[in-house]
Amino acid sequence: MATRFVRNETRRGASYSRNVGVACAHNDYVLFCDDDEYLEAGYANICLKKLILHNAAAVSGRRVYMRDGETQAQALHRFGHGIRRSRPFRTLICEYVNAARYDGDTHLPVTNAIILTRKQLLQRYPYDSFYARGNGYREESDYQMNLFVHGYNTIVTNDCHSIHLPMSQVRSGGQRTDSWKRVYWSIYYTRYFFGKYYAGYARRLGVKWPQWAAVSAFALFAVYRETLRPPLYAMAYWVLRQRERFSKNLSAARGSLS
């Protein structure tokens, strides 16, 4: 099968480009991927089987973020079925928790961007080109939430993974902007996103918080994520590495004594 490259005459954003790709597609199913990620072997086939099995609207695997110096195999082994004891979804602020630990397949309102979905749904609920500036935050979630508020289900499976390059190897894209710009655009787009979907989303999940409270909570989270969380995560990772080294040295010392 020949590969077809389609280029916009001017920069139009990811959502517009996805819609162009859908219009060019001849298959009943469409798989989206980003240029800073690898797909584990069999990703599309596994997602298609899950889509049919669960009669779902969209399916993704788990996303694994590589660290500097890691191979893909090492990153997959480290991640397992998740590395955080957390719920996979923060309901109030509508945030998917990528690293949450859980097994098997789960239903979530939204997942990461690397989804397999049905062409007929993409034609019925196209990507919204409003998310064309800044970091484009929520542009993938917009399509998935559109499905959710219309009664469709999205599945996340542990049976396949997308593997994201370390940030040191990502040279372009919305996440390469200044941290305060990311805060601004994340809040800007979340207000728009909640304005479109919050009533239907809250109704389907039984959320009692008003929309203004959800936007306010997200704004606080966005500031925390860009300012406090990076150094806290770096400190936690340093402590973990020290514990691993201590454990290895202790094991080696015991081995030499036995």
C-alpha positions in Angstrom: 0.0 0.0 0.0 1.4 3.4 -1.0 2.0 6.1 1.6 0.3 9.5 0.7 1.7 12.7 2.1 -0.7 15.7 2.2 0.6 19.2 3.0 -1.4 22.3 3.9 -0.5 25.4 1.9 -0.3 27.4 5.2 0.0 26.4 8.8 -3.6 25.5 10.0 -3.0 23.5 13.2 -3.3 19.8 14.1 -7.1 19.7 14.3 -7.5 21.1 10.8 -4.9 18.7 9.5 -6.5 15.7 11.1 -9.8 16.5 9.4 -7.9 16.8 6.0 -6.5 13.3 6.7 -9.9 11.9 7.5 -11.3 13.3 4.2 -8.5 11.5 2.3 -8.9 8.2 4.2 -10.5 5.3 2.4 -10.8 2.9 5.3 -13.5 2.5 7.9 -11.0 3.1 10.8 -8.4 5.8 11.3 -5.4 5.7 13.6 -3.8 9.0 14.8 -0.2 9.3 15.9 2.2 12.1 16.7 5.6 12.7 15.3 7.3 12.4 18.7 6.1 8.9 19.5 6.8 5.4 18.5 4.1 2.7 18.4 4.7 -0.7 20.0 4.5 -3.5 17.4 0.8 -4.5 16.9 -0.6 -1.3 18.3 -3.2 -0.8 15.5 -4.2 -4.5 15.4 -4.8 -4.6 19.2 -6.7 -1.4 19.2 -9.0 -2.6 16.4 -9.7 -5.9 18.3 -10.6 -3.9 21.4 -12.7 -1.5 19.4 -14.8 -4.3 18.0 -14.8 -6.3 21.3 -16.2 -3.4 23.4 -18.2 -1.8 20.6 -16.3 1.3 21.4 -15.9 4.6 19.6 -12.2 5.0 20.2 -9.3 3.0 21.7 -5.9 3.9 22.8 -3.0 2.0 24.4 -1.0 3.3 27.4 1.4 6.1 26.8 5.0 5.7 28.1 7.4 8.6 28.5 11.0 7.6 27.9 13.7 9.1 30.1 17.0 10.3 28.8 19.3 7.3 28.2 16.5 4.8 28.2 15.7 2.3 25.4 12.1 1.7 24.5 12.3 -1.8 26.1 13.6 -0.3 29.4 10.8 2.4 29.4 8.1 -0.3 28.8 9.5 -2.4 31.6 9.7 0.5 34.0 6.2 1.6 33.3 4.5 -1.8 33.5 0.8 -1.2 34.0 1.5 2.3 35.5 3.7 3.8 38.1 1.4 5.9 40.2 -1.1 4.9 42.8 -3.8 7.2 41.5 -7.2 7.1 39.9 -6.8 7.1 36.1 -9.1 10.2 35.7 -9.6 13.4 37.7 -13.3 14.1 37.3 -13.5 17.7 38.4 -10.8 19.1 36.1 -11.4 16.5 33.4 -7.8 15.3 33.3 -6.5 11.8 32.2 -3.8 10.6 34.6 -1.4 9.0 32.2 0.8 7.1 34.7 -2.0 5.8 37.0 -1.6 2.1 37.8 -4.4 -0.2 36.7 -4.8 -3.5 34.8 -6.6 -4.6 31.7 -9.0 -2.4 29.8 -10.9 0.6 31.3 -13.6 3.0 30.1 -12.6 6.7 30.4 -14.1 9.9 29.1 -10.8 10.9 27.4 -7.4 9.4 26.8 -4.2 10.3 25.1 -4.0 11.5 21.4 -2.9 8.1 20.0 -6.3 6.6 19.2 -7.9 4.3 16.7 -11.4 5.4 15.9 -14.2 5.1 13.3 -14.1 7.2 10.2 -17.9 7.7 10.3 -17.6 9.3 13.8 -14.8 11.6 12.7 -17.1 12.8 9.9 -20.0 13.3 12.3 -17.9 14.9 15.1 -14.8 16.5 13.4 -11.9 17.9 15.2 -12.4 21.5 16.2 -9.9 23.9 14.5 -10.3 26.5 17.3 -7.3 24.9 19.0 -4.8 26.2 16.4 -2.7 28.6 18.5 -0.4 28.3 21.5 0.0 24.8 22.7 -3.3 23.5 21.3 -4.3 22.1 24.7 -7.5 19.9 24.7 -7.6 19.6 20.9 -7.4 15.8 21.0 -9.7 15.7 24.1 -12.3 17.8 22.2 -13.1 15.0 19.8 -13.1 12.4 22.5 -15.3 14.4 24.8 -17.7 15.1 21.9 -18.0 11.3 21.6 -18.5 11.0 25.4 -21.3 13.5 25.7 -23.1 11.8 22.8 -23.1 8.5 24.7 -20.1 6.8 23.1 -17.3 5.0 25.0 -13.5 5.3 24.8 -11.3 2.4 25.9 -7.8 2.5 27.2 -5.9 -0.9 27.2 -2.8 -2.1 28.8 -2.1 -4.5 25.9 -0.3 -2.0 23.7 1.7 1.2 24.2 2.8 4.4 22.5 6.3 5.4 23.5 7.0 9.2 23.7 10.5 10.5 23.1 12.2 12.3 26.0 11.6 16.0 26.0 15.3 16.6 25.3 14.7 15.1 21.8 11.4 16.9 21.1 12.5 20.0 19.1 9.1 21.6 18.3 5.4 21.6 19.3 3.2 23.3 21.9 5.1 21.9 24.9 8.3 23.6 23.9 6.9 27.0 24.8 7.5 29.0 27.9 5.9 27.5 31.0 3.7 30.5 31.7 2.5 30.5 28.1 1.6 26.9 28.6 -0.4 27.9 31.7 -2.2 30.6 29.8 -3.1 28.5 26.8 -4.1 25.5 28.9 -6.6 27.7 30.9 -7.7 29.5 27.8 -8.6 26.3 25.9 -10.1 24.6 29.0 -12.6 27.5 29.4 -13.6 27.0 25.8 -13.7 23.2 26.2 -15.8 23.3 29.3 -18.1 25.9 27.7 -18.8 23.3 25.0 -19.1 20.1 27.0 -19.3 20.6 30.7 -23.1 20.4 31.0 -23.3 17.1 29.1 -20.1 15.8 30.7 -21.3 16.6 34.3 -24.7 15.1 33.5 -23.3 11.8 32.3 -20.9 11.4 35.2 -23.2 12.9 37.9 -20.7 15.8 38.7 -22.3 18.3 41.1 -19.7 21.0 40.9 -20.6 24.1 38.8 -18.6 24.9 35.7 -16.9 27.9 37.2 -15.6 25.8 40.0 -14.2 23.2 37.6 -12.4 26.0 35.6 -11.0 27.5 38.8 -9.8 24.1 40.0 -8.1 23.5 36.6 -6.4 26.9 36.7 -4.9 26.1 40.1 -3.8 22.7 38.8 -2.3 24.2 35.6 -0.1 26.6 37.7 0.9 23.7 40.0 1.8 21.5 37.1 4.1 24.0 35.5 5.7 25.5 38.6 5.8 23.1 41.6 5.4 19.7 40.1 8.6 19.5 38.0 11.0 20.1 40.9 8.9 17.8 43.2 9.0 15.0 40.6 12.7 15.6 40.0 13.3 15.2 43.8 11.2 12.1 44.0 13.0 10.6 41.1 16.4 11.4 42.7 15.3 9.7 45.9 14.1 6.6 44.0 17.4 6.4 42.2 19.3 6.6 45.5 17.2 3.8 47.0 17.8 1.6 43.9 21.5 2.2 44.1 21.5 1.5 47.9 19.6 -1.7 47.3 22.0 -2.9 44.6 25.0 -2.1 46.7 23.5 -3.9 49.7 22.7 -7.0 47.6 26.3 -7.0 46.2 27.7 -6.7 49.7 25.6 -9.6 51.0 26.6 -11.6 47.9 30.3 -11.1 48.7 29.9 -12.2 52.3 28.0 -15.4 51.5 
